[in-house]
Amino acid sequence: MNFLSNLGLSGLNYGTSTGQEYLGSEKSSKTITSYSPADGSVIGEVTLTTREEYDQVVEASVKAFDTWRMMPAPQRGEIVRQIGLALREHKDDLGRLVSWEMGKIYQEGLGEVQEMIDICDFAVGLSRQLYGFTMHSERPRHRMYDQYHPLGPVGIISAFNFPVAVWSWNAMLAAVCGDTVIWKPSEKTPLTAVACQNIVAEVLKENNLPEGIFCLINGDREVGEWLTSDKRIPLISATGSTRMGKEVAKVVGDRLGKTILELGGNNAIIISDQADIEMAVRATVFGAVGTAGQRCTSTRRIIIHEKVYDQVKSRLLEIYDKVRIGSPLEDDTLVGPLIDKDAVAMMQRALEEVKKEGGSVIFGGEVLEGDGFENGHYVRPAVCEVKNEYKIVQSETFAPVLYLMKYSTLDEAIHMHNDVVQGLSSSIFTLNMREAETFLSHVGSDCGIANVNIGTSGAEIGGAFGGEKETGGGRESGSDAWKAYMRRQTNTINWGDGLPLAQGIKFDV
């Protein structure tokens, strides 16, 4: 496939980099093999990072931080601008690699790369807007203000479902803030990380910048534990399951480090009897089956007013029956494969649990085999009728399983919506202003993202992304999420000839 060679990927691709060149050609004999979930074929291999290589990467990152933080922020923004231009040049090839290695359809692969480009643009503007605050002092001839300083090396642990975009949300903001970056991608999608590292390395080289600004390590849980327990890394941004996030939070918190956690979602759409039903159904389908249900913002539950329940269900099943499942690189495919056989098995177990608890699978759920599906991990998206209190409904199944349930009053719908431990993305479809504003108020959605008349999936980079409760509480991407990558400092300057104390305290000596 030409897109692999265009991205500098051929044969064995070394998986540990300090930003200019790869380490470990003679040190590590262990490798990670990347398989396409579309047909089970081997795409390539990367070497696992050894402990010696890991320390070399961290030392390079710490050293580079001394140089990088001294560059004026707009100059750091200029480097990020060039990275954005390089990503534009490789958008098609990188989009195809994302699609082939992760399994999301090509259009979504392109969209993910566009997210990287967009966050670069956002970060360039941000590099001239790292604002502090000025306050009035109670003491005469004193000036007070807040300012923000770079933290140091930032560790980024990304998940397979967005193998490049989430890294860029963190890396580009951290970079303009003056931090260096160490990236540990998912072991399920290592080649997209190597491809991004190749692109960034060219930009660094062209600008005669030192090694260590953007670094890459590859490996399993052990490598991640090196990163999270390392006192030299003041901030860890981790995306993944709630279980993983709790472990990261415990380890980093034990050393009083900082975390940004983007964890599980159990996202719901409330469909009012005053909704545009066609709009609501189409948003539900994209949210539920897009990326084969493997987004943290995927729609898992729809809470439908009893007056329109049958209408919504009928239209949903009509559209589900027409959804094209197949190779993610084919133009007419809407649903590609799950990431691996374990994901397929997890989905099947979830559907069995639905039945055991008294629910019913009213559409799909089958594992697809035979012509066109050989060696891949394909399933037919499932629709189930359930109750919100079912244990399986309360948990997140990272697959295209959609749960339908009824409500009679808005208060009941909001209670059902909020009655899960996760709190990432949420939505209501209604043309009633009072219902919409109630959903967005303090008595409405308890999620970090709340939408009206759009689905749960597909956030723009301009807003802060993240959730509450067991979703972790972190924020990435837009708005003022940049502050998490910096340390805040309050400064007071006495420009007078006296030494007055705050609160009117007298201390004469």
C-alpha positions in Angstrom: 0.0 0.0 0.0 1.5 3.3 -1.2 0.3 5.3 1.8 2.6 3.3 4.1 5.8 4.0 2.1 4.7 7.7 1.7 4.7 7.9 5.5 8.1 6.3 5.9 6.7 3.0 7.1 8.2 -0.2 5.7 9.2 -3.4 7.4 10.4 -3.0 10.9 9.8 0.6 12.2 11.6 1.5 15.4 9.2 2.6 18.1 11.3 4.8 20.4 12.3 8.3 19.4 13.6 11.4 20.9 12.3 13.5 18.0 15.1 13.3 15.4 16.0 9.6 15.1 14.8 6.3 16.4 16.6 4.4 19.2 16.9 0.7 19.9 18.0 -0.9 16.6 20.2 -3.2 18.6 18.8 -3.0 22.1 15.3 -4.3 21.9 14.5 -7.7 20.4 10.8 -7.5 21.3 8.3 -6.1 18.9 4.6 -5.2 18.6 2.9 -6.4 15.4 0.2 -4.2 14.0 -2.7 -6.1 12.4 -5.5 -4.5 10.4 -8.8 -5.3 12.0 -10.3 -5.2 8.4 -8.7 -8.4 7.2 -6.2 -9.5 9.9 -3.2 -8.7 7.7 0.1 -7.6 9.2 0.7 -3.9 8.5 4.1 -3.6 10.2 6.0 -3.9 13.5 7.6 -1.5 16.0 10.1 -2.4 18.7 9.2 -2.2 22.3 10.9 0.5 24.4 13.4 -0.9 26.8 14.0 0.6 30.2 17.4 2.0 29.1 15.7 3.6 26.1 12.9 5.0 28.2 15.4 6.8 30.5 17.2 8.1 27.5 14.0 9.6 26.1 13.1 11.2 29.5 16.6 12.7 29.8 16.3 14.1 26.3 12.9 15.6 27.1 14.1 17.1 30.3 17.1 18.6 28.6 15.1 19.9 25.7 12.6 21.6 28.1 15.4 24.0 29.2 15.7 25.2 25.6 12.1 25.0 24.4 10.6 26.9 27.4 13.0 29.8 26.7 11.7 30.3 23.1 9.0 33.0 23.0 5.6 31.4 22.8 4.8 32.8 19.4 8.0 31.2 18.1 6.8 27.9 19.5 3.6 28.6 17.8 5.4 28.9 14.5 6.8 25.4 14.9 3.3 24.1 15.5 2.1 26.0 12.4 4.7 24.1 10.3 3.6 20.8 11.9 0.0 21.7 10.8 1.2 22.4 7.2 3.1 19.1 7.2 0.0 17.2 8.3 -2.0 18.9 5.5 0.5 17.5 3.0 0.1 14.0 4.4 -3.7 14.1 5.2 -4.7 11.5 2.7 -2.0 9.0 3.5 -2.3 9.4 7.2 -6.1 9.2 7.0 -5.8 5.9 5.2 -3.4 4.6 7.8 -5.7 5.5 10.6 -8.5 3.8 8.8 -6.6 0.6 8.0 -4.9 0.2 11.4 -7.8 1.2 13.6 -10.8 0.1 11.5 -12.8 3.4 11.3 -14.1 4.3 7.8 -11.9 6.4 5.6 -14.0 9.5 6.0 -13.6 9.3 9.7 -9.9 8.7 9.3 -9.7 11.9 7.2 -11.7 13.7 9.9 -9.3 12.6 12.6 -6.4 14.0 10.7 -8.3 17.2 10.1 -8.8 17.4 13.9 -5.0 17.4 14.2 -4.7 20.2 11.6 -7.4 22.2 13.4 -5.8 21.9 16.8 -2.5 23.1 15.3 -4.3 26.2 14.0 -5.9 26.7 17.4 -2.6 26.3 19.2 -0.9 28.8 16.9 -3.4 31.5 17.8 -3.2 30.4 21.5 0.6 31.0 21.4 -0.2 34.8 21.5 -3.0 34.5 24.1 -1.5 32.8 27.2 -3.1 35.4 29.3 -2.7 36.1 33.0 -4.7 38.4 35.2 -4.1 41.7 37.0 -5.6 42.3 40.4 -5.8 45.4 42.7 -3.8 45.1 45.8 -5.1 46.2 49.2 -1.6 47.5 50.0 -0.6 51.0 48.6 2.0 51.1 45.8 1.7 47.3 45.2 0.8 45.5 42.0 -0.6 42.0 41.8 -0.9 39.7 38.9 -1.2 36.0 37.9 0.9 34.4 35.2 1.4 30.9 33.7 4.7 29.0 33.3 5.5 25.8 31.5 5.3 22.6 33.6 8.0 20.4 32.0 7.8 17.1 30.2 4.2 16.0 29.7 3.3 12.3 29.3 0.5 11.4 26.9 -1.1 8.0 27.0 -3.5 7.6 24.1 -6.1 5.0 23.2 -6.6 3.0 20.0 -9.9 4.5 18.9 -8.5 8.0 18.2 -4.9 7.0 17.6 -3.6 10.4 16.5 -6.2 13.1 17.2 -6.2 12.9 21.0 -2.4 13.0 21.1 -2.4 16.2 19.0 -5.0 17.8 21.4 -2.5 17.4 24.2 0.8 17.7 22.3 0.1 20.9 20.4 -1.3 22.8 23.3 1.5 21.6 25.6 4.1 22.6 23.0 2.9 26.2 22.7 2.8 26.4 26.5 6.5 25.5 26.5 6.3 21.9 27.6 8.0 19.0 26.0 6.0 15.8 25.2 6.5 12.1 25.6 3.9 10.0 23.8 2.9 6.4 24.6 0.3 5.3 22.0 -1.9 2.3 22.3 -0.1 -1.0 21.5 -3.1 -1.7 19.2 -2.3 1.2 16.9 1.5 1.9 17.1 2.2 2.6 13.4 0.0 5.8 13.3 2.2 7.1 16.1 5.4 6.3 14.2 4.0 8.0 11.2 3.2 11.2 13.1 6.6 11.1 14.7 8.2 10.9 11.3 6.2 14.0 10.2 7.0 16.0 13.3 10.7 15.0 13.2 11.1 16.5 9.7 9.8 19.9 11.0 12.1 19.8 14.0 15.1 18.9 11.8 14.3 21.7 9.3 14.3 24.2 12.2 17.5 22.9 13.8 15.7 22.2 17.1 17.1 19.8 19.7 16.0 16.3 20.3 13.5 15.7 23.1 10.7 18.2 22.3 8.4 15.5 20.8 9.3 12.0 21.9 7.7 8.6 21.3 7.8 5.4 23.4 6.1 2.1 22.5 5.1 -0.8 24.7 2.6 -2.5 26.9 1.3 -1.7 30.4 4.8 -1.8 31.9 6.0 1.0 29.7 3.0 3.0 30.8 3.8 2.4 34.4 7.3 3.7 33.9 5.8 6.9 32.7 3.0 7.4 35.3 5.4 6.7 38.2 8.2 9.0 37.0 8.7 12.0 39.2 10.4 13.8 36.3 7.0 13.9 34.5 4.8 16.6 36.2 1.7 15.9 34.2 0.1 12.7 32.7 -2.7 13.0 30.3 -4.4 9.5 29.9 -7.2 8.4 27.7 -8.8 5.0 28.1 -11.1 3.0 30.4 -12.3 4.1 33.8 -10.4 1.1 35.3 -7.1 2.3 33.7 -7.8 5.9 34.7 -8.2 4.9 38.4 -4.9 3.2 38.3 -3.2 6.1 36.7 -4.7 8.6 39.1 -3.6 6.5 42.1 0.0 6.2 40.9 0.4 9.9 39.8 -1.5 11.2 42.8 0.8 9.2 45.2 3.7 11.3 43.9 1.5 14.5 43.9 1.7 14.8 40.1 -1.0 16.2 37.9 -3.4 14.3 35.6 -5.8 14.9 32.8 -8.1 11.9 32.6 -10.5 11.2 29.7 -12.2 7.9 30.6 -15.4 6.0 29.9 -18.7 7.3 28.6 -22.2 6.0 28.7 -23.8 8.7 26.6 -27.5 9.2 26.2 -29.8 11.2 23.9 -33.2 12.2 25.2 -35.8 12.4 22.4 -38.7 14.5 23.3 -42.2 14.2 21.8 -41.5 17.8 20.6 -38.4 16.8 18.7 -37.6 16.8 15.0 -37.8 13.0 14.9 -35.9 12.5 11.6 -33.1 14.7 12.8 -32.9 12.9 16.1 -32.9 9.4 14.5 -30.1 10.3 12.1 -28.0 11.8 14.9 -28.6 8.7 17.0 -27.5 6.4 14.1 -24.2 8.2 13.6 -23.5 8.4 17.3 -24.3 4.7 17.8 -22.6 3.1 14.8 -19.9 5.6 13.9 -16.4 4.2 14.5 -18.3 0.9 15.1 -19.4 2.3 18.5 -15.8 2.7 19.7 -15.8 6.4 20.5 -15.9 7.5 24.1 -18.7 9.8 23.0 -20.6 7.1 21.2 -24.4 7.1 21.8 -25.1 4.1 24.1 -28.7 4.9 25.3 -31.7 6.7 23.9 -34.4 7.8 26.3 -37.6 8.3 24.2 -40.8 9.9 25.1 -43.6 7.3 25.3 -45.7 9.2 22.7 -43.1 8.9 20.0 -41.3 5.7 21.1 -42.8 3.4 18.4 -42.2 6.0 15.7 -38.5 6.4 16.7 -38.0 2.7 17.0 -39.5 1.9 13.6 -37.4 4.6 11.9 -34.2 3.5 13.6 -34.7 -0.2 12.6 -35.4 1.0 9.0 -32.1 2.8 8.8 -30.1 0.2 10.7 -31.2 -2.4 8.1 -29.6 -0.3 5.3 -26.3 0.5 7.0 -23.4 -0.8 4.9 -20.8 -2.8 6.8 -17.5 -3.6 5.2 -13.8 -2.7 4.6 -13.1 0.7 6.1 -11.3 1.9 2.9 -14.3 1.3 0.6 -16.2 4.5 -0.2 -19.7 3.2 0.5 -18.9 1.6 3.9 -20.5 3.2 7.0 -19.4 0.7 9.6 -16.0 -0.9 9.7 -14.7 -3.6 12.0 -14.2 -3.7 15.7 -10.6 -3.4 16.8 -9.9 -7.1 17.6 -11.5 -10.4 18.5 -11.7 -9.5 22.2 -13.9 -6.5 21.3 -16.2 -8.9 19.3 -16.4 -11.3 22.3 -17.1 -8.4 24.7 -20.0 -7.3 22.5 -21.5 -10.8 22.4 -21.2 -11.1 26.2 -23.0 -7.8 26.6 -25.9 -9.0 24.4 -26.2 -12.2 26.4 -26.4 -10.1 29.6 -29.2 -8.0 28.1 -31.2 -11.1 27.6 -30.4 -12.5 31.1 -31.6 -9.3 32.8 -34.9 -9.3 30.9 -34.2 -7.1 27.9 -34.4 -8.1 24.3 -32.2 -7.7 21.2 -34.5 -6.4 18.5 -32.0 -5.9 15.8 -28.5 -7.1 14.8 -25.7 -8.2 17.1 -24.4 -11.1 14.8 -20.8 -11.7 14.1 -20.3 -11.4 10.4 -18.2 -14.0 8.6 -17.8 -15.3 5.1 -17.6 -13.4 1.8 -16.1 -9.9 2.4 -15.5 -10.4 6.1 -12.8 -13.0 6.1 -10.3 -12.6 9.0 -11.8 -9.3 10.0 -13.7 -8.4 13.2 -17.1 -7.4 11.8 -20.4 -7.3 13.6 -23.9 -6.1 12.8 -24.8 -3.1 15.1 -27.3 -4.1 17.7 -30.4 -2.4 19.0 -31.9 -3.5 22.4 -35.0 -2.7 24.5 -33.9 -2.4 28.1 -34.4 -0.7 31.4 -31.9 1.9 32.6 -31.3 0.0 35.9 -29.9 -3.1 34.2 -26.4 -3.7 35.3 -25.2 -4.1 31.7 -26.8 -0.8 30.7 -25.0 0.9 33.6 -21.6 -0.1 32.2 -19.9 0.9 29.0 -19.7 -1.7 26.2 -17.2 -0.4 23.6 -19.1 -1.7 20.6 -22.2 -0.7 18.5 -24.9 -1.6 21.0 -27.7 0.9 21.4 -30.2 0.7 24.3 -33.8 2.0 23.9 -36.0 3.0 26.9 -39.1 5.1 27.5 -40.0 8.1 29.6 -43.1 10.0 30.4 -41.9 13.3 32.0 -38.8 15.4 31.4 -37.8 15.1 35.1 -37.9 11.3 34.7 -35.8 11.5 31.5 -33.2 13.6 33.1 -33.0 11.3 36.2 -32.6 8.3 33.9 -30.0 10.2 31.9 -27.9 11.1 34.9 -28.4 7.8 36.7 -25.1 6.2 35.5 -21.5 6.6 36.9 -20.1 8.1 33.7 -20.6 11.7 32.7 -19.0 12.5 29.3 -21.4 13.6 26.5 -25.2 14.1 26.4 -27.9 15.4 24.2 -31.6 16.3 24.0 -33.6 16.6 20.8 -36.5 19.1 21.3 -38.0 22.1 19.7 -39.3 23.3 23.1 -37.1 26.1 24.5 -38.0 25.3 28.1 -37.0 21.7 27.7 -33.7 22.6 26.1 -32.8 25.2 28.7 -33.8 22.8 31.5 -31.5 20.2 30.1 -28.6 22.7 30.0 -29.3 24.1 33.5 -27.8 22.9 36.8 -30.8 20.6 37.2 -30.2 19.0 33.8 -27.4 17.0 32.3 -24.5 16.2 34.7 -22.1 15.6 31.8 -19.1 17.7 30.7 -20.7 18.0 27.3 -24.4 18.8 26.8 -25.9 19.4 23.4 -29.3 20.4 22.0 -30.4 19.0 18.7 -27.1 17.5 17.8 -25.9 14.1 18.9 -23.4 13.0 21.5 -20.6 12.3 19.1 -18.5 14.7 17.1 -17.0 17.5 19.3 -15.3 20.5 17.8 -11.8 21.4 18.9 -12.8 24.9 20.0 -14.6 23.7 23.1 -13.0 22.1 26.1 -13.5 18.3 25.8 -14.0 16.1 28.9 -16.5 14.8 31.4 -17.4 14.4 35.0 -17.9 11.6 37.5 -16.1 8.4 36.4 -15.2 10.0 33.1 -12.3 11.6 35.1 -13.0 15.3 35.2 -10.2 16.3 32.7 -10.4 18.8 29.9 -8.5 18.8 26.6 -8.6 20.7 23.3 -10.2 24.2 23.2 -11.5 26.9 25.5 -9.0 27.4 28.4 -7.9 23.8 28.6 -4.4 25.0 28.0 -4.1 26.0 31.6 -3.8 22.4 32.6 -0.4 22.2 30.9 1.1 25.2 32.9 1.7 26.1 36.4 0.0 29.2 37.8 1.9 31.8 39.8 0.7 34.8 41.7 3.1 37.8 41.7 3.2 40.9 44.0 5.5 43.8 43.3 6.1 46.5 45.9 7.1 49.7 44.0 6.9 52.0 47.1 9.4 52.8 49.9 7.3 51.2 52.7 6.5 47.7 53.8 2.7 47.6 54.5 1.3 44.1 55.4 -1.9 42.6 54.2 -5.0 42.5 56.5 -3.7 45.7 58.2 -1.3 43.7 60.4 1.2 45.8 62.4 4.6 44.3 62.9 7.1 47.0 63.9 10.7 46.1 64.7 
